[in-house]
Amino acid sequence: MELKKVLEENRLALGTMVFGWKTSYDEALNLFKIALDNNIKLIDTSVSYGQGKSHEIIGECLQKIKNRHFFYIATKVGGNSGVIDQNYASGYRFKTIINQCNLSLKQLKTDYIDLLQLHYPTEEVSYEEMYAALLHLKKVGKVKRIGVSNYLPEDISDFERSCNIKNGYLSNQIEVNILKQDNLINLKKNKIKRINLAYALLCGGILKKQIIEDKDFIKKNLYNRKDYQYKYYLLQQNKTKQKLELLTDLSHKLNIDPLYLAIIWVYGQKEIDGIILGPSNQEQLKDLLKIISYEVKMEILNEFNDN
């Protein structure tokens, strides 16, 4: 099954980052059943999600449903797998990529992975070494397709050029939302067509917290981790506050949940081939599926654009 074909049938993907800590096996099984009923084939995960717990729950769900070939499993290597052995723990050396893939196959209870991606860019390992590992896994049939995640367009082009890979062959998974648009802007400037998957549609939950849960959230410095500090900085910008006000106003005018509007904005970007939803329970997924039923003119939502 080709990734392009999967996304032509349905541009929605089921994200599983919270499997194993917010989402139990029973709830995950419900999510898989809903995905099956709604022709959502792409399942996004990583060896680092829940340090293997996400993989294990997915594996149990696939065995229970008995329909492995319906789903397109996209996972990532390079992050912290939770394994003490340094050959498995994290990183992008040839041996680590091979070992993490084998670990992923075992956890997922499958004999192949549809899409294996490098989770983050690195300067510690050459493109050639990483590609050699991916190519080996593809040649032996453990991986059907390869890609990257969180790469800039120019970095992927360098990767492809260094390894004599056809331009646009590698897919990319990137953060795109109304608050963080730099990745999208880079895509618009880049002329090479490749498959791009968007995640963090609500800016890692920031939009939900600010708009729905806590009106004073923007005033609180709750972030200690480096990535969270950036989001705190983002919330202090006047441009961000204007977007949040616009989101609320449009929500009232169109009678559509503001979070749906934020996701619809990403869904409507022509540079994005698929969007990864991150529900923690079946009620959330059922609600999120409503976004494809709304007819909202992108001219209206273009007010959120940074360029």
C-alpha positions in Angstrom: 0.0 0.0 0.0 1.5 3.3 -1.1 1.5 6.3 1.3 0.2 8.6 -1.4 -2.7 6.3 -2.1 -3.5 6.0 1.7 -3.7 9.8 1.9 -5.7 10.2 -1.2 -8.3 8.0 0.4 -8.3 9.8 3.7 -6.0 12.6 4.8 -6.6 12.0 8.5 -4.2 10.0 10.6 -4.5 8.6 14.1 -1.8 9.8 16.4 -0.8 7.6 19.3 1.7 9.6 21.4 -0.6 9.4 24.5 -1.1 5.7 24.3 0.2 4.1 27.5 -0.2 7.1 29.8 -3.4 9.0 28.9 -4.9 6.2 26.8 -5.3 2.7 28.0 -5.4 -0.4 25.8 -9.2 -0.6 26.1 -9.6 3.0 25.0 -7.0 2.6 22.3 -8.9 -0.4 20.9 -12.0 1.8 20.7 -10.0 4.4 18.7 -8.8 1.7 16.3 -12.3 0.5 15.7 -13.5 4.0 15.0 -10.5 4.5 12.6 -11.4 1.3 10.9 -15.1 2.3 10.5 -14.1 5.7 9.1 -11.4 4.5 6.7 -8.5 6.1 8.7 -5.6 3.9 7.7 -2.5 5.9 8.7 -1.3 5.3 12.3 1.4 7.6 13.6 3.7 6.4 16.4 7.3 6.3 17.6 9.6 3.9 19.4 10.0 6.7 22.0 6.3 7.3 22.7 5.7 6.0 26.2 9.2 4.4 25.8 7.6 1.5 23.9 4.2 1.5 25.5 2.5 3.1 22.5 4.0 0.4 20.2 2.9 -2.4 22.5 -0.7 -1.1 22.7 -0.8 -0.8 19.0 0.5 -4.3 18.6 -2.3 -5.6 20.9 -4.9 -3.7 19.0 -3.7 -5.0 15.7 -3.9 -8.6 17.0 -7.4 -8.1 18.4 -8.8 -6.5 15.3 -7.1 -9.0 13.0 -6.8 -6.5 10.1 -3.1 -5.5 10.0 -3.1 -4.9 6.2 -5.8 -2.3 6.5 -3.6 0.0 8.6 -0.6 1.9 7.5 1.9 2.0 10.4 4.2 4.9 10.4 6.8 4.9 13.2 10.0 6.7 14.1 13.4 5.8 15.3 16.2 7.8 17.0 14.3 8.9 20.2 14.6 7.4 23.7 13.3 3.8 23.5 13.5 3.3 27.3 16.0 0.4 26.8 19.1 0.6 28.9 21.4 -1.0 26.3 23.0 1.9 24.4 22.7 0.1 21.1 18.9 0.4 21.5 18.5 3.5 23.7 18.6 6.4 21.3 20.5 7.9 18.4 21.0 7.5 14.6 24.0 5.3 14.2 23.6 2.4 11.8 23.4 -0.2 14.5 20.9 1.8 16.6 18.5 2.4 13.7 18.6 -1.4 12.9 18.1 -2.3 16.6 15.3 0.2 17.2 13.5 -1.0 14.1 13.8 -4.7 15.2 12.5 -3.6 18.7 9.6 -1.7 17.1 8.7 -4.8 15.0 8.6 -6.9 18.2 6.5 -4.4 20.1 4.1 -3.8 17.2 3.7 -7.6 16.7 4.2 -7.2 13.0 6.8 -8.4 10.5 7.0 -5.1 8.6 6.6 -1.3 9.1 4.9 0.7 6.4 6.9 3.9 7.0 10.0 4.2 9.1 11.1 7.8 9.8 14.1 9.4 11.4 12.5 11.3 14.4 14.8 14.4 14.4 17.7 15.9 12.5 21.2 15.2 13.8 24.7 16.5 13.0 26.3 13.6 14.9 25.8 11.0 12.1 26.2 11.4 8.4 23.3 11.2 6.0 25.1 8.3 4.3 25.2 6.2 7.4 21.6 6.8 8.3 20.4 6.1 4.8 22.5 2.9 4.7 20.6 1.6 7.7 17.2 2.6 6.3 18.1 1.1 2.9 19.2 -2.2 4.5 15.9 -2.4 6.4 14.0 -1.7 3.2 15.9 -4.3 1.2 15.3 -7.1 3.7 11.6 -6.3 3.8 11.3 -5.0 7.3 10.4 -1.5 6.1 8.2 -0.6 3.0 9.0 3.1 2.9 11.4 5.6 4.5 11.1 9.2 5.6 12.1 11.9 8.1 10.5 14.0 10.7 11.1 17.6 11.8 13.5 18.3 8.9 13.8 21.6 7.1 13.2 21.4 3.3 16.8 22.3 2.6 18.1 19.7 5.0 16.0 17.0 3.3 17.3 18.1 -0.1 20.9 17.9 1.3 20.1 14.4 2.6 18.7 13.3 -0.8 21.5 14.8 -2.7 24.2 13.3 -0.5 22.7 9.8 -0.8 21.8 10.1 -4.5 18.1 9.8 -3.6 15.5 11.2 -6.0 14.3 14.6 -5.0 11.0 14.4 -3.1 11.4 10.7 -2.3 11.6 11.2 1.5 8.4 12.1 3.3 8.5 14.6 6.2 6.5 15.0 9.3 6.4 18.6 10.7 4.7 20.8 13.3 2.1 23.1 11.7 -0.5 25.1 13.5 -1.9 28.7 13.4 0.7 29.8 16.0 3.7 28.1 14.6 3.8 28.5 10.8 7.5 28.6 10.0 7.5 25.0 8.7 4.6 25.8 6.4 6.2 29.0 5.1 9.4 27.0 4.3 7.3 24.5 2.3 5.7 27.3 0.3 9.1 28.6 -0.6 10.4 25.2 -1.5 9.6 23.9 -5.0 10.2 20.2 -4.5 7.0 18.2 -4.1 7.1 15.6 -1.3 4.6 14.1 1.1 4.2 16.3 4.2 2.4 15.2 7.3 1.4 17.8 9.9 1.3 17.2 13.7 0.7 19.4 16.8 -2.3 21.0 15.1 -3.2 22.7 18.4 0.4 23.7 19.2 1.0 20.8 21.6 -2.3 21.5 23.4 -1.6 25.2 23.9 -4.7 26.3 22.0 -6.9 24.0 24.0 -5.6 25.2 27.3 -5.6 28.9 26.5 -9.1 29.0 24.8 -11.0 26.3 26.6 -9.5 25.4 30.0 -7.7 28.4 31.5 -8.2 32.0 30.3 -5.2 33.1 32.4 -3.0 30.4 31.0 -1.1 32.9 28.9 0.0 34.8 32.0 1.5 31.8 33.7 5.1 30.7 33.2 4.5 26.9 33.5 7.3 25.9 31.2 10.6 24.6 32.3 11.5 22.3 29.4 13.3 24.0 26.5 10.6 23.2 24.0 7.9 24.5 26.4 9.8 27.7 27.0 9.5 28.5 23.3 5.8 28.0 23.5 5.6 30.3 26.5 7.5 32.9 24.5 5.1 32.4 21.6 2.1 33.1 23.8 3.6 36.5 24.8 3.6 37.8 21.3 1.0 40.3 20.2 0.5 38.4 17.0 -0.5 35.3 19.0 -3.0 37.2 21.1 -4.5 38.7 17.9 -4.9 35.2 16.4 -6.5 33.9 19.6 -9.0 36.8 19.5 -9.7 36.2 15.8 -10.2 32.5 16.5 -12.8 33.2 19.1 -14.6 35.8 17.0 -14.7 33.5 13.9 -15.9 30.7 16.1 -18.9 32.8 17.2 -19.7 34.0 13.6 -19.4 30.5 12.0 -20.8 28.6 15.0 -17.9 26.2 14.9 -15.7 25.2 17.8 -12.5 27.3 17.8 -10.3 24.2 18.0 -12.0 22.8 15.0 -11.3 26.0 13.1 -7.6 25.8 14.0 -7.5 22.2 12.7 -9.5 23.1 9.6 -6.9 25.8 8.8 -4.1 23.2 8.8 -6.3 20.7 6.8 -6.9 23.3 4.2 -3.2 24.0 3.4 -2.4 22.6 0.0 1.2 21.9 1.0 0.0 19.4 3.7 -0.9 15.9 2.5 -2.1 14.5 5.8 -2.9 15.7 9.4 -2.3 13.7 12.5 -5.1 13.8 15.1 -4.1 13.1 18.7 -7.3 12.0 20.6 -6.9 10.4 24.0 -10.4 8.8 23.9 -13.1 7.8 21.6 -15.3 10.8 22.3 -12.5 13.2 21.2 -11.9 11.2 18.0 -15.6 11.3 17.1 -15.7 15.0 17.7 -12.5 15.5 15.6 -14.0 13.6 12.7 -16.6 16.4 12.3 -13.9 18.7 10.9 -14.2 17.2 7.4 -18.0 17.8 7.4 -17.6 21.6 7.8 -17.4 23.8 4.7 -15.4 26.8 5.5 -13.9 29.0 2.8 -10.1 29.2 3.2 -10.4 32.9 2.2 -11.9 33.4 5.7 -9.2 31.4 7.5 -6.4 33.0 5.5 -6.6 35.8 8.1 -4.5 33.5 10.3 -1.7 33.3 7.7 1.7 34.8 8.7 2.5 35.7 5.1 
